[in-house]
Amino acid sequence: MEITGKRLVISFTVLLFFLVCRDGKAQSGRESRTLKISGQEWMAENLSVDHYWDGRPIPEAKTIKEWNYYNEHKIGCWCNYDNEACYGSMYGKLYNWWAIRQNVAPRCWRLPSKADFDRLIEYLGTTKAGKQLKATHSWNNTTNGTNQSGWSAYAGGCRNILGYFSFVGRQGFWWTNDARKDNNAGLYISINSEDILNYEVSEGFGFSVRCMRDLGVTEPPPCP
């Protein structure tokens, strides 16, 4: 029986996801892969820590009630998509805006600003950046990327303001560190199935986090 390239890719993706789910190991506590591009160093995977830079724990919000409680009381929290550890192993954790405002990035790293994303996108070519940022799997149907950048953007979905999960396999969302004037919401970057990059304002959502730092800049304490 002949196996087409498309079927082979789908089978590989399913197998990879099965292995990740079976393993279920969190990214927290192990060194992240990085890539250097256009004077920036990016983590090549989404953040998956359950504590702040200073060691304080970040509470996990599993239920809708918990998610709404933490948002209403402006408390940082995280969750795995659909509250499944296998999703967290592949896509990293989803964080609310209040976690973003409390140094969720590991020591010597920071959250990117919109300007940082703009610089990355401009370097890759505005009309081609989406395809180059997207991973070669995890996206539905024929919307996988080439990942020529090495950024490995997965379609990890999000958690909305009501506490429901959506868009896994279709869209990825990443917080920036830019706050709105009322400081109750932030900007995010999204990559969708049409490879279009969007900047929007949101509040009460749970998005992925990708950390970065500027090459040649050492912040105390000395960083590796």
C-alpha positions in Angstrom: 0.0 0.0 0.0 1.4 3.4 -1.0 1.8 6.0 1.7 1.6 9.6 0.5 3.8 12.3 1.9 0.8 14.0 3.5 -0.2 10.9 5.3 3.3 10.3 6.5 3.6 13.8 8.0 0.2 13.3 9.8 1.3 9.9 11.1 4.6 11.4 12.4 2.8 14.2 14.1 0.3 11.8 15.8 3.2 9.6 16.9 5.2 12.5 18.2 2.2 13.8 20.2 1.6 10.4 21.6 5.2 10.1 22.8 5.1 13.5 24.4 1.8 12.7 26.2 3.1 9.4 27.4 6.2 10.9 28.7 4.5 13.9 30.3 7.8 15.5 31.5 7.5 19.2 32.2 10.1 21.6 30.7 10.6 23.3 34.1 14.0 22.5 35.6 15.8 21.7 32.4 17.9 24.0 30.1 15.9 25.4 27.2 17.1 25.4 23.6 17.9 28.8 22.2 18.6 30.4 18.9 20.4 33.6 17.9 18.9 35.8 15.2 19.2 39.5 14.3 21.1 40.5 17.4 18.6 38.7 19.6 18.7 35.4 21.5 15.4 33.6 21.8 14.3 30.5 23.7 13.4 28.0 21.0 10.4 26.7 23.0 7.6 28.2 25.1 8.1 28.9 28.8 6.9 26.2 31.2 7.9 27.3 34.7 5.6 27.1 37.7 7.5 29.7 39.8 8.6 33.3 39.5 12.2 34.5 39.1 12.5 34.9 42.9 11.2 31.4 43.6 7.6 32.3 44.6 5.2 29.6 43.3 2.7 30.5 40.6 -0.6 28.9 41.3 -2.2 26.5 38.8 -5.7 27.3 37.7 -7.4 24.1 36.6 -11.1 25.0 36.9 -13.0 27.8 35.3 -13.8 29.1 38.8 -10.1 29.2 39.7 -9.2 30.9 36.4 -11.8 33.6 36.9 -10.9 34.0 40.6 -7.3 34.7 39.9 -8.1 37.1 37.1 -10.7 39.0 39.2 -8.2 39.3 42.0 -5.3 40.2 39.7 -3.3 37.2 40.8 -0.8 35.5 38.4 -1.6 31.9 37.4 -0.9 29.3 34.8 -2.5 26.2 33.3 -1.9 23.6 30.6 -4.2 23.6 27.6 -7.3 21.6 28.5 -5.6 21.0 31.9 -3.7 18.1 30.3 0.0 17.6 31.1 0.7 16.2 27.6 -0.3 19.5 26.1 1.9 21.4 28.5 4.9 19.2 27.6 4.5 20.0 23.9 3.2 23.6 24.0 4.4 25.0 27.3 2.2 26.6 29.9 -0.4 29.3 29.4 -0.1 32.3 31.7 -2.5 35.1 32.6 -1.6 38.7 32.3 -1.0 39.1 36.1 1.8 36.4 35.9 3.4 38.4 33.1 3.6 41.5 35.3 5.6 39.6 38.0 8.8 38.5 36.5 7.7 35.1 35.2 10.8 35.1 32.9 13.8 33.1 34.3 16.9 35.0 35.5 18.8 36.8 32.8 15.8 36.5 30.4 12.9 38.8 29.7 9.6 39.0 27.9 9.8 40.5 24.4 8.2 43.8 23.6 6.2 44.4 20.5 9.3 46.2 19.1 11.3 43.0 19.7 8.7 41.0 17.7 8.7 43.7 15.0 12.5 43.4 14.7 12.3 39.6 14.4 9.5 39.8 11.8 11.3 42.5 9.7 14.5 40.4 9.7 12.6 37.4 8.4 10.6 39.4 5.9 7.2 40.6 6.8 5.3 38.6 4.2 7.3 35.4 4.9 7.8 35.5 8.7 4.7 33.5 9.7 5.7 30.5 7.7 9.3 30.7 8.9 8.3 31.0 12.5 5.8 28.1 12.5 6.9 24.6 13.4 6.7 21.9 10.8 4.0 20.1 12.8 1.2 20.7 15.3 -0.8 22.9 12.8 -3.9 21.5 11.3 -4.1 20.3 7.7 -1.7 22.0 5.4 -0.9 25.0 7.5 2.4 23.8 9.0 5.3 26.1 8.6 8.9 25.6 7.4 10.5 26.6 10.7 13.5 28.1 8.8 14.0 30.5 11.6 14.2 27.7 14.2 11.7 29.6 16.4 9.3 26.5 16.4 6.0 28.3 16.9 3.4 25.7 17.8 -0.4 26.1 17.4 -0.8 25.9 21.2 -4.2 27.7 21.4 -5.2 29.9 24.3 -7.6 30.2 27.3 -10.2 32.9 27.0 -11.6 35.4 29.5 -14.4 32.9 30.5 -11.9 30.2 31.2 -12.5 28.1 28.1 -9.8 26.6 25.9 -9.8 27.1 22.1 -7.7 27.3 18.9 -5.2 24.5 19.6 -3.9 23.2 16.2 -5.1 26.4 14.5 -3.4 29.3 16.2 -0.7 30.3 18.6 -0.6 33.3 21.0 2.3 34.9 22.8 2.3 37.7 25.4 4.5 40.8 24.9 5.5 42.9 27.9 3.6 45.9 26.6 0.8 47.1 28.9 -2.2 49.1 27.9 -2.5 52.5 29.6 -5.0 51.2 32.2 -2.4 48.4 33.0 -5.2 45.8 33.0 -4.3 44.3 29.6 -1.4 43.6 27.3 -0.5 43.2 23.7 0.0 39.8 22.2 1.2 38.4 18.9 -0.7 35.7 17.2 0.1 33.4 14.3 -2.9 31.9 12.5 -3.4 29.3 9.9 -3.0 31.9 7.1 0.5 32.9 8.4 -0.8 36.4 9.3 0.8 38.1 12.3 -1.6 40.2 14.4 -1.2 42.5 17.3 -4.2 42.9 19.5 -5.2 44.1 22.9 -6.6 41.6 25.3 -7.4 41.0 29.0 -8.2 37.9 31.0 -6.7 35.5 28.5 -4.1 32.8 28.9 -1.3 32.9 26.3 2.1 31.3 25.8 5.3 33.0 26.7 8.5 33.1 24.8 11.5 34.7 26.5 14.5 36.5 24.8 17.5 38.7 25.6 19.7 41.0 23.6 23.0 39.6 22.4 26.1 41.4 23.9 24.1 42.8 26.9 24.9 41.3 30.3 22.6 42.3 33.2 23.7 41.8 36.8 24.1 39.1 38.1 26.4 37.8 35.3 24.5 35.7 32.9 25.7 32.7 31.0 
